[in-house]
Amino acid sequence: MKTIDRLLSASKPVWETYHQHPFVQGLQNGTLEREKFRHYILQDYLYLAEYAKVFAIGITKARSLLVMQLFSSYIQAIVDSEMTTHSGYMGKLNISQEELAQTPVALSNRSYTAYMQQMAYEGGEAEALTAILSCAYSYEAIGHAIVEENPAAAAHPFYGDWVQYYSGQKYHQDNVRLLDMLEELTKDYTEQQLCHLEDIFLTCSRYEAEFWDMAWAQQV
C-alpha cells in the first residue's frame, strides 16, 4: 500500500466531513456570506506565512539536494501563487496591509501551524512533508468535489477564482510532486514510523476541520 493511501485511510472519517461543511458548501453554491469569507482570507493569509516555514524547516532536515530544491520551490510557489490569489481577494474585500498586520491570529490557526512546525522540527523530511500534505492535498480534494457537484462554481463572479485555483491542473501537478516525494522518502520506513506519520496526518486533518469551523464561526 502506498504511504498516502495509508494516511488517507486513517483520516477518512475526518476528510469526509470537509465537503459537507457549510463553509465549503457556501463556496460551492456561491451563497457564502462575504464577511465569513473575509475572515477566512485574513486567517488563511496569516496561516500561509507560517505554513511556508514548515517547508523551510524541511530544507534544514533535507538529506539530498533534490529534497532541498523541492521544499525551496514550494516556498516560492506559496508566495507567488497562493498568497497572490489571496492578495487578489484582499483587494476585492478592501483589506489593507495595515488591517492584515493588526489582525490577531485565531487560536485554532496558531495551534495548527505550531503543531506542523513542531512535527517538522522533531522529525525528518517525511514528517515535515506529511504535516504539509494534509492541507495541500485536502484543498485539491475539496476543489475537485466542488466542481464535480457544481461545475458552474468555477465561473462564479466572486468565488470562482478560489475554486479554479484549487481544482486546477497546476495545483494538482504541484501536489503530485509532493506525493511522489513522500513515497520515495518512506519506502524503507518501519511500521512504527508509518504509524507516527498516520498520527501526524490525522492530527493535521483534524486541525483542517477546525480551520473551516473557525472560518464559519469567525472565531479569533
N, C-alpha and C positions, 0 to 999 in steps of 0.2 A: 504494500500500500504506500502511495506517495505520502510524504510528510504533510502536505497541505490538506489532503483528503482526511487524514487522521485528525488534524486540527479542526477542520470544518465539522467533522462528525462529533467531536467533543463539544463544540459550541452551537450545534444545530438548533437546540431549543431557544437560544438567545437570538440567533440570526433570523429565525422565523418570525420574531416579533417586529423586526425593523420595518418591513414593508407595510405592516398594518398600523404602524404608529400614526397618530393623527397629523403630526407634522409632515411626515413623508407623504401621507395621503393628500394633504393640502398642496404639496408641491406637484403631485401627480394630477390633481384636478384643477389646479390654479385657484383654489379657494383659500389658501393660507393667508392669514392676516399679515399685512406688511410689517406691523410692529414686532410680531413674533420672528419674522424672517430677519428683520433689522437686528434684533437681539442676537440671533444666530450668527449673522455675518460678523458682528463685533466680536463675539466669543470665538468664532472659528478662526478669525484673523489672529487673535491672541494665541489660540491653540497652535496654529501652524508655525508660529515663531518658535515655540517650544518643541514641536514635533520635529522640526528641522535639526534641532540639537541632538535628537536620538541618532540621526544619520551621522552627525559629527562625532558622537561617541563611538559609533560603529567604525568610523575611519581609524580611530585610535586602537580599536580591537582587531583591525584587519591584519591577516597573515599573508595577504598577497596584494600585489598591485591591482589586480583585476577587481577585487572587492573594494579597495580604496577608490578606484575610479567609479565604480557603480554608486557607492554611497555619495561620493562627491557630486556626481551628476544629478542626483536626486535633490540635493540641497539647492542647486541652481534651478532645477525644474520647479521646486516649490515656490521659490522667489519669483521666477519668471512666468510661471503658468498659473498655479493655484492662487497665489497671492495677487496676481494681476487680475484674475477673474473676480476676486473679492474686491479689489480696488475699483473695478468697474461698477460693482454693486454699491460700493461706498459712495460713489458719485451719484448714482440713481437715488440713493437713500439719504443724500445730503449729510453724510458722515464725514466730519472733518478730522484731520490728523490730531487736532487738539482734543476732540472728543474721544478718539481712539486711545490717546495717551492717558486720559483721565478715567477710562472705563476699567472698573475693577474686574479681575479675573474671577469668574464664578468658581465656587468651591469645588464642584464636581469636575470642572475643567482643570483646575490646578492639581487636583488629586490624580487625575488621569495622566497628565503629562509627567508628573513627578514619578508615578509608577513606571511608566515607559522608560524614563531616563535611569531609574534605579535598576531595572532589569538589564538595561544595556551596560551600565557600569559594572554590575555584578557578574554578568555573563560574558559571552563572546560574540562573534559575528552573527551566529544563528539566533541567539537570544535577542539581540537588538533587532534583527530582521523580523522575527516573529512578533515582537511588540509593534513594529511598524505596520505589518501586513493586516492586522485586524481592522485598522482604519482604512488603509489603502484599498484592500480588496472588497470590503463591505460596501464602500461607496460605489464601486463598479456594479456590484450585485444590485444595489438599490436603483442605480441609474438604469440598468437594463430592465429591471422589473417594472419601473415606471413607464418606460417606452413600450414594453410588451403589453401592458394593460391599457395604456392610453397613448398611442403614437403621436397624437396632437400635442402632448405635453412638451415635446421638444420645440414646438413652434409658438409656445405661449409668449406673449409680448414682454412679460416680466421674468418669469421663472424659466423660460426656455433656455437661456444661456447656461444656467446651472445644470439642467437636465442634459443638454447637449454635451457639456464637458465631461460629466461623469459616465455617460453612456457611450462616449465617443471612442473611436478606434485608437487614437493616440494614447488616451488614458489606459485603455486595455493593453496596448503594447508595453507601456511602462510597467504595468503590473506583471506581465509575462516575464519580463527581465528579473523582477524581484522573486517571482515564484520559481523560476529556473535556478536562481542562485540559492534559494532555500533548499531545494532538493540536492544541489551539489554540496552544500555545507553540511547537510545532515545525513549523507549517505552512509556514514560509518557511526552514526550515533547509537548509543546503547538504549535499551528500553527505559532506563531511569532518566536519561537525558531527554528522550522523546516525551516522557510523562511531564517533565518540567516545562517543555515547550507547550504542551497542551494546557498546562495551568496558566502560563503567561498569556496565551492566545484567548483562553476563556475569560480570564480576568479583564483583558483589554476589550473583549467583546461586550462584557457587562458594562464597562465604562462607556462604550459607544452607545449602548441603550440609554444610559443615564444622560449622555450628552443630548440626545433627542428629547428626553424628558425636560432637561434644563432649558432647552430652546423653546419648547412648547409652553412651559410654565413661566418663562422669562425669569428664571432664578438667578441669583447672584451669590 
